[in-house]
């Protein structure tokens, strides 16, 4: 059973890393489930503090990923129209993957731009706000990727540490 949990946990680590870039997969929470599975093996001792802290980090980063693009829009002079446009653009990218993976970069930018232009903003101001949305998106993606990589590193480190116990057949 430990080997199955290790294997599924490793797969979840890979899916979590992919989820850092794909908006339909919540990368850090999926990676955290991989850590949980590793700790559910008989070989790795339970560490509920570790799991609680890593869960909190995964949830905070996931929530921030929805807030950061809108905050980036506002920081670069955008209005609520631009923030809503950015969010709508992200939803378009998720539910209508017309441009494939490129859409998760393009649509929040386009949404913020359209939102600002609909608010009768000047083209320069609207473009600056859309750029802020793009920067916010990249920041959120980087945070998710960083957390997923750190969780994968912790998974591999713990797996190697307890490999003799995991592969003991009894």
C-alpha positions in Angstrom: 0.0 0.0 0.0 2.9 2.4 0.8 4.3 2.0 -2.8 0.9 2.8 -4.3 0.6 5.9 -2.1 4.1 6.9 -3.0 3.4 6.5 -6.7 0.0 8.4 -6.6 1.6 11.1 -4.5 4.4 11.5 -7.1 1.9 11.8 -9.9 0.0 14.4 -7.9 3.3 16.4 -7.6 3.7 16.4 -11.4 0.0 17.4 -11.8 0.5 20.2 -9.3 3.5 21.6 -11.2 1.4 21.5 -14.4 -1.5 23.2 -12.4 0.8 26.1 -11.8 0.4 27.0 -15.4 -3.1 25.7 -16.2 -5.9 27.6 -14.6 -8.2 24.6 -14.5 -5.9 22.8 -12.1 -5.2 24.2 -8.6 -1.4 23.5 -8.6 -0.4 24.0 -4.9 -3.4 22.2 -3.4 -2.9 19.2 -5.7 0.8 19.1 -4.8 -0.2 19.3 -1.1 -2.5 16.2 -1.5 0.7 14.4 -2.8 2.5 15.4 0.4 -0.5 14.2 2.4 -0.5 10.8 0.7 3.2 10.4 1.5 2.5 11.1 5.1 -0.3 8.6 5.1 2.2 5.8 4.4 3.2 3.6 7.3 6.8 4.4 6.7 6.7 8.2 7.0 5.8 9.4 10.5 2.8 11.7 10.8 3.7 15.4 11.0 0.4 17.3 11.4 2.2 20.6 12.0 4.1 20.2 8.7 0.9 19.2 6.8 -1.1 22.1 8.4 1.5 24.7 7.6 1.9 23.5 4.0 -1.9 23.3 3.5 -2.2 26.9 4.7 0.5 28.1 2.3 -1.1 26.2 -0.6 -4.5 27.7 0.2 -3.2 31.3 0.6 -1.3 31.1 -2.7 -4.3 29.7 -4.5 -6.5 32.5 -3.2 -3.8 35.1 -4.0 -3.7 33.8 -7.5 -7.2 35.1 -8.0 -6.5 38.4 -6.3 -3.1 39.4 -7.7 -4.1 40.0 -11.4 -6.9 42.4 -10.3 -4.5 44.1 -7.8 -1.9 44.5 -10.6 -4.5 46.2 -12.7 -5.4 48.6 -10.0 -1.7 49.3 -9.1 -1.1 50.3 -12.7 -3.9 52.8 -12.7 -6.8 50.6 -13.6 -10.3 50.9 -12.4 -12.9 48.4 -11.3 -13.8 48.0 -14.9 -10.3 46.8 -15.7 -10.2 44.5 -12.7 -13.5 42.9 -13.6 -12.3 42.7 -17.2 -9.2 40.9 -16.0 -11.2 38.4 -14.0 -13.7 37.9 -16.9 -10.7 37.4 -19.3 -9.3 34.7 -17.0 -12.7 33.0 -16.9 -12.9 33.1 -20.7 -9.4 31.5 -20.8 -10.6 28.7 -18.4 -14.0 27.9 -20.0 -13.1 28.7 -23.7 -9.5 27.6 -24.3 -9.5 29.0 -27.8 -5.9 30.0 -27.7 -4.8 27.0 -25.7 -2.2 27.7 -23.0 -1.4 31.1 -24.5 -5.0 32.1 -23.7 -4.3 32.2 -20.0 -1.8 35.0 -20.7 -3.7 36.8 -23.5 -7.3 36.9 -22.2 -6.7 38.6 -18.8 -4.8 41.2 -20.7 -7.5 41.6 -23.3 -10.2 41.6 -20.6 -8.5 44.4 -18.7 -8.0 46.4 -21.8 -11.6 46.0 -22.9 -12.8 46.8 -19.4 -10.8 50.0 -19.3 -11.8 51.1 -22.8 -15.5 50.4 -21.9 -15.0 52.8 -19.0 -14.0 55.4 -21.5 -10.4 55.4 -20.4 -7.7 56.8 -22.7 -5.9 54.2 -24.8 -2.6 54.7 -23.0 -4.2 54.4 -19.5 -6.1 51.3 -20.6 -3.0 49.7 -22.0 -1.0 50.5 -18.8 -3.8 48.9 -16.7 -3.9 45.8 -19.0 -0.1 45.5 -18.6 -0.6 45.6 -14.8 -3.0 42.7 -15.2 -0.5 40.8 -17.2 2.2 41.4 -14.5 -0.2 40.3 -11.8 -1.0 37.1 -13.7 2.7 36.3 -14.1 3.3 37.0 -10.4 0.5 34.6 -9.4 1.8 31.9 -11.8 5.3 32.2 -10.5 4.1 31.9 -6.9 2.1 28.8 -7.7 5.0 27.3 -9.6 7.5 28.0 -6.8 5.2 26.4 -4.2 4.6 23.3 -6.4 8.4 22.9 -6.9 9.1 23.3 -3.2 6.5 20.7 -2.4 7.9 18.4 -5.0 11.3 18.8 -3.5 10.0 18.1 0.0 8.2 15.0 -1.4 11.4 13.7 -3.0 13.5 14.5 0.1 11.1 12.7 2.5 10.7 9.8 0.0 14.5 9.3 -0.2 14.8 9.6 3.6 12.2 6.8 4.2 12.8 4.7 1.1 14.0 1.6 3.0 10.9 1.6 5.1 8.6 2.2 2.2 9.9 -0.7 0.2 9.9 -3.1 3.1 7.5 -5.9 2.4 5.8 -7.2 5.5 
